[in-house]
Amino acid sequence: MKRGRAFVVIGCLALFLPTNLQAESPSLEPQARGTVQRGAMEIGVMAGYLQGNDTLTSVSSNRSAVYALPRVGVVVTPEVGSGFYAGNLELLLEPLYAHYFEPFTATAAGGSVLFKYNFLGFGRWMPFWDLGLGMLWTNLAPRIPEQSTPFNFVLESGPGVQYFATEVSLFFPR
């Protein structure tokens, strides 16, 4: 058992050691702080798969869907704060499209406006927290019990992290 733990530790070191060694030479790695500045634009796409389960409820647990969420945003503030909290605020538009294929075909479409706080003090890693509000239309209603109307409000919030792997990024400084 100890041998297995040693392999896990060595594997983790092998993954992160090159990144830490490069951190000594800032010219070799892209920095979030240098890229994500006031006026910079972000363009991206998120995609996902949903498989319902009955962990907390048995209502509509057999649902399956694929999601596509393109997003476009602009950094609206200069860097504020210091240390861990150093960062800036970004405003994003995030359209949503979902196609449900189990237990029947259905569609959901809508969009949200999001505020995203980018934490800039972590080199090429950029943790963030976003908060958004939007609207959604779906033809799941009234075919599933928890969907009483085709129009819904969307409230979303949560943490995330972005990694700047190369000098080329989806942030476009002005």
Secondary structure, DSSP 8 states (H G I E B T S, - for coil): -HHHHHHHHHHHHHHHHHHHHHTT-GGGS--HHHHS-TT-EEEEEEEEEEE---SS--TTTT-EEEEEEEEEEEE-S--BS-GGG-EEEEEEEEEEEEEEEESS-EEEEEEEEEEEEEE--STTEEEEEEEEEEEEEES-TTTSTT---SEEEEEEEEEEEEE--SS--SEE--
